[in-house]
């Protein structure tokens, strides 16, 4: 992870942070697995919905 602080003016700064895509993907996967175990979706038993169904946005 890389970070950089740029001076925009005397009172403000700009913070740039680069996070590797693999770290973001791992974090999302962990969150979705946690949600999958708790979610109730019509047509599936609680916690048994496929991950693709859990990830699908609401209409």
PDB file as gemmi writes it, atoms N, CA and C in Angstrom:
CRYST1    1.000    1.000    1.000  90.00  90.00  90.00 P 1                      
ATOM      1  N   UNK A   1       0.856  -1.167   0.000  1.00  0.00           N  
ATOM      2  CA  UNK A   1       0.000   0.000   0.000  1.00  0.00           C  
ATOM      3  C   UNK A   1       0.899   1.226   0.000  1.00  0.00           C  
ATOM      4  N   UNK A   2       0.636   2.133  -0.899  1.00  0.00           N  
ATOM      5  CA  UNK A   2       1.416   3.362  -0.992  1.00  0.00           C  
ATOM      6  C   UNK A   2       0.530   4.545  -0.633  1.00  0.00           C  
ATOM      7  N   UNK A   3       1.120   5.500   0.049  1.00  0.00           N  
ATOM      8  CA  UNK A   3       0.382   6.719   0.374  1.00  0.00           C  
ATOM      9  C   UNK A   3       1.255   7.922   0.069  1.00  0.00           C  
ATOM     10  N   UNK A   4       0.600   9.031  -0.215  1.00  0.00           N  
ATOM     11  CA  UNK A   4       1.299  10.243  -0.601  1.00  0.00           C  
ATOM     12  C   UNK A   4       0.466  11.437  -0.135  1.00  0.00           C  
ATOM     13  N   UNK A   5       1.132  12.442   0.440  1.00  0.00           N  
ATOM     14  CA  UNK A   5       0.449  13.658   0.867  1.00  0.00           C  
ATOM     15  C   UNK A   5       0.936  14.801  -0.009  1.00  0.00           C  
ATOM     16  N   UNK A   6      -0.006  15.480  -0.659  1.00  0.00           N  
ATOM     17  CA  UNK A   6       0.326  16.626  -1.500  1.00  0.00           C  
ATOM     18  C   UNK A   6      -0.178  17.898  -0.831  1.00  0.00           C  
ATOM     19  N   UNK A   7       0.608  18.931  -0.912  1.00  0.00           N  
ATOM     20  CA  UNK A   7       0.198  20.220  -0.370  1.00  0.00           C  
ATOM     21  C   UNK A   7      -0.577  20.967  -1.452  1.00  0.00           C  
ATOM     22  N   UNK A   8      -1.860  21.187  -1.208  1.00  0.00           N  
ATOM     23  CA  UNK A   8      -2.714  21.874  -2.168  1.00  0.00           C  
ATOM     24  C   UNK A   8      -2.629  23.381  -1.937  1.00  0.00           C  
ATOM     25  N   UNK A   9      -2.724  23.782  -0.698  1.00  0.00           N  
ATOM     26  CA  UNK A   9      -2.567  25.189  -0.324  1.00  0.00           C  
ATOM     27  C   UNK A   9      -1.980  25.226   1.086  1.00  0.00           C  
ATOM     28  N   UNK A  10      -1.896  26.406   1.657  1.00  0.00           N  
ATOM     29  CA  UNK A  10      -1.324  26.511   2.993  1.00  0.00           C  
ATOM     30  C   UNK A  10      -2.152  25.778   4.048  1.00  0.00           C  
ATOM     31  N   UNK A  11      -3.447  25.671   3.828  1.00  0.00           N  
ATOM     32  CA  UNK A  11      -4.319  25.054   4.827  1.00  0.00           C  
ATOM     33  C   UNK A  11      -4.839  23.677   4.450  1.00  0.00           C  
ATOM     34  N   UNK A  12      -4.686  23.258   3.225  1.00  0.00           N  
ATOM     35  CA  UNK A  12      -5.259  21.972   2.835  1.00  0.00           C  
ATOM     36  C   UNK A  12      -4.203  21.052   2.236  1.00  0.00           C  
ATOM     37  N   UNK A  13      -4.455  19.759   2.394  1.00  0.00           N  
ATOM     38  CA  UNK A  13      -3.571  18.722   1.879  1.00  0.00           C  
ATOM     39  C   UNK A  13      -4.422  17.714   1.130  1.00  0.00           C  
ATOM     40  N   UNK A  14      -3.814  17.006   0.200  1.00  0.00           N  
ATOM     41  CA  UNK A  14      -4.488  15.954  -0.552  1.00  0.00           C  
ATOM     42  C   UNK A  14      -3.778  14.641  -0.240  1.00  0.00           C  
ATOM     43  N   UNK A  15      -4.534  13.654   0.214  1.00  0.00           N  
ATOM     44  CA  UNK A  15      -3.981  12.360   0.587  1.00  0.00           C  
ATOM     45  C   UNK A  15      -4.340  11.347  -0.490  1.00  0.00           C  
ATOM     46  N   UNK A  16      -3.335  10.743  -1.112  1.00  0.00           N  
ATOM     47  CA  UNK A  16      -3.525   9.707  -2.127  1.00  0.00           C  
ATOM     48  C   UNK A  16      -3.092   8.378  -1.535  1.00  0.00           C  
ATOM     49  N   UNK A  17      -3.970   7.387  -1.614  1.00  0.00           N  
ATOM     50  CA  UNK A  17      -3.671   6.060  -1.089  1.00  0.00           C  
ATOM     51  C   UNK A  17      -3.942   5.037  -2.181  1.00  0.00           C  
ATOM     52  N   UNK A  18      -2.966   4.161  -2.437  1.00  0.00           N  
ATOM     53  CA  UNK A  18      -3.124   3.087  -3.407  1.00  0.00           C  
ATOM     54  C   UNK A  18      -3.191   1.773  -2.647  1.00  0.00           C  
ATOM     55  N   UNK A  19      -4.261   1.023  -2.880  1.00  0.00           N  
ATOM     56  CA  UNK A  19      -4.449  -0.274  -2.243  1.00  0.00           C  
ATOM     57  C   UNK A  19      -4.412  -1.332  -3.338  1.00  0.00           C  
ATOM     58  N   UNK A  20      -3.629  -2.398  -3.154  1.00  0.00           N  
ATOM     59  CA  UNK A  20      -3.575  -3.446  -4.177  1.00  0.00           C  
ATOM     60  C   UNK A  20      -4.949  -4.092  -4.406  1.00  0.00           C  
ATOM     61  N   UNK A  21      -5.243  -4.411  -5.654  1.00  0.00           N  
ATOM     62  CA  UNK A  21      -6.532  -5.005  -6.010  1.00  0.00           C  
ATOM     63  C   UNK A  21      -6.756  -6.324  -5.280  1.00  0.00           C  
ATOM     64  N   UNK A  22      -5.705  -7.089  -5.065  1.00  0.00           N  
ATOM     65  CA  UNK A  22      -5.840  -8.378  -4.370  1.00  0.00           C  
ATOM     66  C   UNK A  22      -6.323  -8.175  -2.936  1.00  0.00           C  
ATOM     67  N   UNK A  23      -5.854  -7.132  -2.275  1.00  0.00           N  
ATOM     68  CA  UNK A  23      -6.281  -6.852  -0.899  1.00  0.00           C  
ATOM     69  C   UNK A  23      -7.749  -6.450  -0.854  1.00  0.00           C  
ATOM     70  N   UNK A  24      -8.183  -5.670  -1.828  1.00  0.00           N  
ATOM     71  CA  UNK A  24      -9.587  -5.249  -1.892  1.00  0.00           C  
ATOM     72  C   UNK A  24     -10.476  -6.457  -2.184  1.00  0.00           C  
ATOM     73  N   UNK A  25     -10.055  -7.302  -3.128  1.00  0.00           N  
ATOM     74  CA  UNK A  25     -10.827  -8.486  -3.481  1.00  0.00           C  
ATOM     75  C   UNK A  25     -10.955  -9.433  -2.292  1.00  0.00           C  
ATOM     76  N   UNK A  26      -9.884  -9.629  -1.538  1.00  0.00           N  
ATOM     77  CA  UNK A  26      -9.917 -10.488  -0.361  1.00  0.00           C  
ATOM     78  C   UNK A  26     -10.867  -9.939   0.694  1.00  0.00           C  
ATOM     79  N   UNK A  27     -10.848  -8.637   0.897  1.00  0.00           N  
ATOM     80  CA  UNK A  27     -11.739  -8.012   1.880  1.00  0.00           C  
ATOM     81  C   UNK A  27     -13.201  -8.167   1.472  1.00  0.00           C  
ATOM     82  N   UNK A  28     -13.514  -7.943   0.199  1.00  0.00           N  
ATOM     83  CA  UNK A  28     -14.890  -8.103  -0.284  1.00  0.00           C  
ATOM     84  C   UNK A  28     -15.351  -9.553  -0.143  1.00  0.00           C  
ATOM     85  N   UNK A  29     -14.485 -10.506  -0.471  1.00  0.00           N  
ATOM     86  CA  UNK A  29     -14.837 -11.915  -0.369  1.00  0.00           C  
ATOM     87  C   UNK A  29     -15.157 -12.290   1.075  1.00  0.00           C  
ATOM     88  N   UNK A  30     -14.375 -11.785   2.010  1.00  0.00           N  
ATOM     89  CA  UNK A  30     -14.594 -12.061   3.435  1.00  0.00           C  
ATOM     90  C   UNK A  30     -15.937 -11.485   3.897  1.00  0.00           C  
ATOM     91  N   UNK A  31     -16.249 -10.271   3.464  1.00  0.00           N  
ATOM     92  CA  UNK A  31     -17.511  -9.627   3.836  1.00  0.00           C  
ATOM     93  C   UNK A  31     -18.697 -10.384   3.244  1.00  0.00           C  
ATOM     94  N   UNK A  32     -18.619 -10.744   1.952  1.00  0.00           N  
ATOM     95  CA  UNK A  32     -19.719 -11.465   1.313  1.00  0.00           C  
ATOM     96  C   UNK A  32     -19.941 -12.833   1.951  1.00  0.00           C  
ATOM     97  N   UNK A  33     -18.874 -13.517   2.357  1.00  0.00           N  
ATOM     98  CA  UNK A  33     -19.028 -14.808   3.027  1.00  0.00           C  
ATOM     99  C   UNK A  33     -19.750 -14.638   4.357  1.00  0.00           C  
ATOM    100  N   UNK A  34     -19.476 -13.570   5.082  1.00  0.00           N  
ATOM    101  CA  UNK A  34     -20.164 -13.297   6.331  1.00  0.00           C  
ATOM    102  C   UNK A  34     -21.631 -12.985   6.110  1.00  0.00           C  
ATOM    103  N   UNK A  35     -21.924 -12.204   5.076  1.00  0.00           N  
ATOM    104  CA  UNK A  35     -23.300 -11.859   4.744  1.00  0.00           C  
ATOM    105  C   UNK A  35     -24.061 -13.104   4.300  1.00  0.00           C  
ATOM    106  N   UNK A  36     -23.399 -13.959   3.528  1.00  0.00           N  
ATOM    107  CA  UNK A  36     -24.040 -15.161   2.997  1.00  0.00           C  
ATOM    108  C   UNK A  36     -24.559 -16.059   4.119  1.00  0.00           C  
ATOM    109  N   UNK A  37     -23.876 -16.121   5.231  1.00  0.00           N  
ATOM    110  CA  UNK A  37     -24.266 -16.984   6.338  1.00  0.00           C  
ATOM    111  C   UNK A  37     -25.458 -16.445   7.120  1.00  0.00           C  
ATOM    112  N   UNK A  38     -25.747 -15.147   6.987  1.00  0.00           N  
ATOM    113  CA  UNK A  38     -26.806 -14.525   7.776  1.00  0.00           C  
ATOM    114  C   UNK A  38     -28.041 -14.113   6.974  1.00  0.00           C  
ATOM    115  N   UNK A  39     -27.897 -13.984   5.680  1.00  0.00           N  
ATOM    116  CA  UNK A  39     -28.965 -13.424   4.856  1.00  0.00           C  
ATOM    117  C   UNK A  39     -30.116 -14.414   4.661  1.00  0.00           C  
ATOM    118  N   UNK A  40     -31.314 -13.862   4.564  1.00  0.00           N  
ATOM    119  CA  UNK A  40     -32.494 -14.656   4.247  1.00  0.00           C  
ATOM    120  C   UNK A  40     -33.022 -14.187   2.890  1.00  0.00           C  
ATOM    121  N   UNK A  41     -32.976 -15.082   1.920  1.00  0.00           N  
ATOM    122  CA  UNK A  41     -33.444 -14.767   0.572  1.00  0.00           C  
ATOM    123  C   UNK A  41     -34.569 -15.741   0.236  1.00  0.00           C  
ATOM    124  N   UNK A  42     -35.661 -15.206  -0.281  1.00  0.00           N  
ATOM    125  CA  UNK A  42     -36.830 -16.017  -0.609  1.00  0.00           C  
ATOM    126  C   UNK A  42     -36.426 -17.131  -1.579  1.00  0.00           C  
ATOM    127  N   UNK A  43     -36.823 -18.345  -1.257  1.00  0.00           N  
ATOM    128  CA  UNK A  43     -36.508 -19.496  -2.094  1.00  0.00           C  
ATOM    129  C   UNK A  43     -35.333 -20.299  -1.584  1.00  0.00           C  
ATOM    130  N   UNK A  44     -34.614 -19.776  -0.572  1.00  0.00           N  
ATOM    131  CA  UNK A  44     -33.461 -20.464   0.000  1.00  0.00           C  
ATOM    132  C   UNK A  44     -33.598 -20.501   1.516  1.00  0.00           C  
ATOM    133  N   UNK A  45     -33.054 -21.556   2.115  1.00  0.00           N  
ATOM    134  CA  UNK A  45     -33.006 -21.589   3.572  1.00  0.00           C  
ATOM    135  C   UNK A  45     -32.024 -20.519   4.047  1.00  0.00           C  
ATOM    136  N   UNK A  46     -32.199 -20.057   5.287  1.00  0.00           N  
ATOM    137  CA  UNK A  46     -31.336 -19.012   5.829  1.00  0.00           C  
ATOM    138  C   UNK A  46     -29.877 -19.477   5.792  1.00  0.00           C  
ATOM    139  N   UNK A  47     -29.030 -18.646   5.187  1.00  0.00           N  
ATOM    140  CA  UNK A  47     -27.609 -18.939   5.119  1.00  0.00           C  
ATOM    141  C   UNK A  47     -27.210 -19.899   4.022  1.00  0.00           C  
ATOM    142  N   UNK A  48     -28.142 -20.340   3.182  1.00  0.00           N  
ATOM    143  CA  UNK A  48     -27.845 -21.325   2.139  1.00  0.00           C  
ATOM    144  C   UNK A  48     -27.946 -20.756   0.724  1.00  0.00           C  
ATOM    145  N   UNK A  49     -28.127 -19.471   0.595  1.00  0.00           N  
ATOM    146  CA  UNK A  49     -28.234 -18.856  -0.732  1.00  0.00           C  
ATOM    147  C   UNK A  49     -26.856 -18.869  -1.407  1.00  0.00           C  
ATOM    148  N   UNK A  50     -26.806 -19.104  -2.711  1.00  0.00           N  
ATOM    149  CA  UNK A  50     -25.532 -19.081  -3.436  1.00  0.00           C  
ATOM    150  C   UNK A  50     -24.899 -17.684  -3.387  1.00  0.00           C  
ATOM    151  N   UNK A  51     -23.593 -17.663  -3.419  1.00  0.00           N  
ATOM    152  CA  UNK A  51     -22.864 -16.394  -3.324  1.00  0.00           C  
ATOM    153  C   UNK A  51     -23.230 -15.454  -4.469  1.00  0.00           C  
ATOM    154  N   UNK A  52     -23.451 -15.999  -5.662  1.00  0.00           N  
ATOM    155  CA  UNK A  52     -23.834 -15.155  -6.816  1.00  0.00           C  
ATOM    156  C   UNK A  52     -25.164 -14.457  -6.562  1.00  0.00           C  
ATOM    157  N   UNK A  53     -26.085 -15.136  -5.890  1.00  0.00           N  
ATOM    158  CA  UNK A  53     -27.391 -14.542  -5.579  1.00  0.00           C  
ATOM    159  C   UNK A  53     -27.245 -13.459  -4.522  1.00  0.00           C  
ATOM    160  N   UNK A  54     -26.361 -13.674  -3.570  1.00  0.00           N  
ATOM    161  CA  UNK A  54     -26.128 -12.685  -2.518  1.00  0.00           C  
ATOM    162  C   UNK A  54     -25.501 -11.425  -3.111  1.00  0.00           C  
ATOM    163  N   UNK A  55     -24.610 -11.594  -4.075  1.00  0.00           N  
ATOM    164  CA  UNK A  55     -23.913 -10.453  -4.674  1.00  0.00           C  
ATOM    165  C   UNK A  55     -24.803  -9.659  -5.637  1.00  0.00           C  
ATOM    166  N   UNK A  56     -25.858 -10.298  -6.156  1.00  0.00           N  
ATOM    167  CA  UNK A  56     -26.713  -9.642  -7.146  1.00  0.00           C  
ATOM    168  C   UNK A  56     -27.418  -8.439  -6.518  1.00  0.00           C  
ATOM    169  N   UNK A  57     -27.378  -7.257  -7.160  1.00  0.00           N  
ATOM    170  CA  UNK A  57     -28.034  -6.071  -6.588  1.00  0.00           C  
ATOM    171  C   UNK A  57     -29.552  -6.219  -6.560  1.00  0.00           C  
ATOM    172  N   UNK A  58     -30.161  -5.500  -5.649  1.00  0.00           N  
ATOM    173  CA  UNK A  58     -31.614  -5.490  -5.540  1.00  0.00           C  
ATOM    174  C   UNK A  58     -32.209  -4.755  -6.725  1.00  0.00           C  
ATOM    175  N   UNK A  59     -33.415  -5.120  -7.093  1.00  0.00           N  
ATOM    176  CA  UNK A  59     -34.095  -4.473  -8.221  1.00  0.00           C  
ATOM    177  C   UNK A  59     -34.789  -3.238  -7.793  1.00  0.00           C  
TER     178      UNK A  59                                                      
END                                                                             
